[in-house]
Amino acid sequence: MIKELEYEVAHNLDEALALAATLGERKRVVAGGTDVVVRLKEGLIREDVLLDISGVEALRGIREEDDWVHVGALVTHDELALSPVIQQSAPVLAAAARTVGGPQIRHRGTIGGNAANASPAGDTLPALVVLDALVILGSVSGQREVPALDFWTGPGRSVCRPDELVTGFRFPKMGVDDVAGFRKLGSRRAMTIATANVAVFFRLGKGGRITHARIASGSVAPTVVRLSKTEELFRQLLPVLSLAAVRGAAQMAWKEVAPIDDLRATALYRKEAIVGLLTETAYEVLRGRWHEG
Ligand SMILES: Cc1cc2nc3c(=O)[nH]c(=O)nc-3n(C[C@H](O)[C@H](O)[C@H](O)COP(=O)(O)OP(=O)(O)OC[C@H]3O[C@@H](n4cnc5c(N)ncnc54)[C@H](O)[C@@H]3O)c2cc1C
């Protein structure tokens, strides 16, 4: 039986933040509700008030702010995937959003909910990390920004306090010398939670060498992880397209990730998967810029 809960609706941001402050740990925020409703049905909601923020206009919209992009917490996966601003300035985030669930989930599910949910398998999380995104947290006492990688502290856990809401995200626009991509492996093509996912970002310098590399992966540790040793090997690559060289650098990811066995896959499978996903993603994004020797 579904537990009886109080239901509070916030009509604007001030109201939402005031309710978050007064209700604190007693409330569970509802944005698109795609996660909350599943938990409700499974009897996993221990809070006694649902705080519906879905009508808060100030949390919607994607806007450009000079060299930055701001994405509101209530922006849906569909909106991300279809936004010309995201396609142009953060195609890795559009690619990640396109892989989330099926059409209904992408229509209702929000980026704020995906991040706040803090699942190690959340698909927008590695994309936000490689974009160097900041998570914007709001409360009645003001606003603070946390680098995406520091936002998640464990499965289902983040630094978002009970009196705070995720109000949005901001990240620098990708430039002409930047390339990025995202891949996910699941048990089937659609409506599937990632067995492993990976996002890559490379900045190419003089002669096409990789000067900045950011590689992040999900479902291979308790939270999304940056693969810094693997990034270092990519920075050392000569700017000549070679599948063997890309695979050689990607191989380091096998050592860097620490997945567990669970219902979806074994740890060994995930390690192999991440090397394959990373090889494919990196090769694909570099193919547009590097020529075979
Ligand atoms: C069938 C199915 C398939 C799915 N497939 C995928 C998939 O492929 N990839 C994937 O990543 N996810 C998937 N999901 C999970 C889910 O749809 C996404 O995480 C979605 O983005 C959640 O957004 P939401 O707005 O619906 O969140 P909600 O359900 O409204 O909230 C999720 C959690 O975040 C909290 N929260 C929401 N917004 C805020 C906020 N602004 N501030 C603070 N806390 C907040 C809520 O309290 C709750 O704990 C799937 C879910 C289902 C049911």
The ligand as an SDF file (V2000), in Angstrom:
LIG
                    3D

 53 58  0  0  0  0  0  0  0  0999 V2000
   11.6630    3.4080  -16.3730 C   0  0  0  0  0  0  0  0  0  0  0  0
   12.7610    4.3240  -15.9370 C   0  0  0  0  0  0  0  0  0  0  0  0
   13.9040    4.4320  -16.7200 C   0  0  0  0  0  0  0  0  0  0  0  0
   14.9490    5.2700  -16.3350 C   0  0  0  0  0  0  0  0  0  0  0  0
   16.0570    5.3520  -17.1230 N   0  0  0  0  0  0  0  0  0  0  0  0
   17.0840    6.1510  -16.7420 C   0  0  0  0  0  0  0  0  0  0  0  0
   18.2650    6.2200  -17.5530 C   0  0  0  0  0  0  0  0  0  0  0  0
   18.3960    5.5710  -18.6100 O   0  0  0  0  0  0  0  0  0  0  0  0
   19.2710    7.0330  -17.1290 N   0  0  0  0  0  0  0  0  0  0  0  0
   19.1780    7.7660  -15.9680 C   0  0  0  0  0  0  0  0  0  0  0  0
   20.1160    8.4830  -15.6540 O   0  0  0  0  0  0  0  0  0  0  0  0
   18.0750    7.7290  -15.1970 N   0  0  0  0  0  0  0  0  0  0  0  0
   17.0230    6.9410  -15.5410 C   0  0  0  0  0  0  0  0  0  0  0  0
   15.9070    6.8760  -14.7530 N   0  0  0  0  0  0  0  0  0  0  0  0
   15.8620    7.6370  -13.5150 C   0  0  0  0  0  0  0  0  0  0  0  0
   15.1230    9.0130  -13.6020 C   0  0  0  0  0  0  0  0  0  0  0  0
   14.1600    9.0310  -14.6000 O   0  0  0  0  0  0  0  0  0  0  0  0
   16.0930   10.1630  -13.8270 C   0  0  0  0  0  0  0  0  0  0  0  0
   17.0410   10.1830  -12.7640 O   0  0  0  0  0  0  0  0  0  0  0  0
   15.4020   11.5340  -13.8790 C   0  0  0  0  0  0  0  0  0  0  0  0
   16.2690   12.4860  -14.4070 O   0  0  0  0  0  0  0  0  0  0  0  0
   14.9290   12.0110  -12.5130 C   0  0  0  0  0  0  0  0  0  0  0  0
   14.3570   13.2920  -12.6580 O   0  0  0  0  0  0  0  0  0  0  0  0
   12.9560   13.6600  -12.0250 P   0  0  0  0  0  0  0  0  0  0  0  0
   12.7400   15.0990  -12.2790 O   0  0  0  0  0  0  0  0  0  0  0  0
   11.8810   12.7420  -12.4720 O   0  0  0  0  0  0  0  0  0  0  0  0
   13.2800   13.3980  -10.4890 O   0  0  0  0  0  0  0  0  0  0  0  0
   12.3000   13.1330   -9.2460 P   0  0  0  0  0  0  0  0  0  0  0  0
   11.7670   11.7500   -9.2960 O   0  0  0  0  0  0  0  0  0  0  0  0
   11.2950   14.2420   -9.1460 O   0  0  0  0  0  0  0  0  0  0  0  0
   13.3750   13.3010   -8.0860 O   0  0  0  0  0  0  0  0  0  0  0  0
   14.4950   12.4370   -7.9800 C   0  0  0  0  0  0  0  0  0  0  0  0
   15.2420   12.7190   -6.6780 C   0  0  0  0  0  0  0  0  0  0  0  0
   15.8510   13.9800   -6.7180 O   0  0  0  0  0  0  0  0  0  0  0  0
   15.3090   14.8730   -5.7270 C   0  0  0  0  0  0  0  0  0  0  0  0
   15.1610   16.1590   -6.4110 N   0  0  0  0  0  0  0  0  0  0  0  0
   14.5790   16.3720   -7.6230 C   0  0  0  0  0  0  0  0  0  0  0  0
   14.7700   17.6530   -8.0030 N   0  0  0  0  0  0  0  0  0  0  0  0
   15.4540   18.2560   -7.0180 C   0  0  0  0  0  0  0  0  0  0  0  0
   15.9460   19.5830   -6.8490 C   0  0  0  0  0  0  0  0  0  0  0  0
   15.7860   20.5240   -7.7850 N   0  0  0  0  0  0  0  0  0  0  0  0
   16.6360   19.8650   -5.7210 N   0  0  0  0  0  0  0  0  0  0  0  0
   16.8370   18.9090   -4.7670 C   0  0  0  0  0  0  0  0  0  0  0  0
   16.3860   17.6410   -4.8760 N   0  0  0  0  0  0  0  0  0  0  0  0
   15.7110   17.3150   -5.9900 C   0  0  0  0  0  0  0  0  0  0  0  0
   14.0070   14.2260   -5.2930 C   0  0  0  0  0  0  0  0  0  0  0  0
   13.6770   14.5380   -3.9640 O   0  0  0  0  0  0  0  0  0  0  0  0
   14.3280   12.7610   -5.4540 C   0  0  0  0  0  0  0  0  0  0  0  0
   15.0440   12.2950   -4.3610 O   0  0  0  0  0  0  0  0  0  0  0  0
   14.8390    6.0410  -15.1190 C   0  0  0  0  0  0  0  0  0  0  0  0
   13.6720    5.9370  -14.3420 C   0  0  0  0  0  0  0  0  0  0  0  0
   12.6410    5.1030  -14.7320 C   0  0  0  0  0  0  0  0  0  0  0  0
   11.4130    5.0250  -13.8770 C   0  0  0  0  0  0  0  0  0  0  0  0
  1  2  1  0
  2  3  1  0
  2 52  2  0
  3  4  2  0
  4  5  1  0
  4 50  1  0
  5  6  2  0
  6  7  1  0
  6 13  1  0
  7  8  2  0
  7  9  1  0
  9 10  1  0
 10 11  2  0
 10 12  1  0
 12 13  2  0
 13 14  1  0
 14 15  1  0
 14 50  1  0
 15 16  1  0
 16 17  1  0
 16 18  1  0
 18 19  1  0
 18 20  1  0
 20 21  1  0
 20 22  1  0
 22 23  1  0
 23 24  1  0
 24 25  2  0
 24 26  1  0
 24 27  1  0
 27 28  1  0
 28 29  2  0
 28 30  1  0
 28 31  1  0
 31 32  1  0
 32 33  1  0
 33 34  1  0
 33 48  1  0
 34 35  1  0
 35 36  1  0
 35 46  1  0
 36 37  1  0
 36 45  1  0
 37 38  2  0
 38 39  1  0
 39 40  1  0
 39 45  2  0
 40 41  1  0
 40 42  2  0
 42 43  1  0
 43 44  2  0
 44 45  1  0
 46 47  1  0
 46 48  1  0
 48 49  1  0
 50 51  2  0
 51 52  1  0
 52 53  1  0
M  END
$$$$
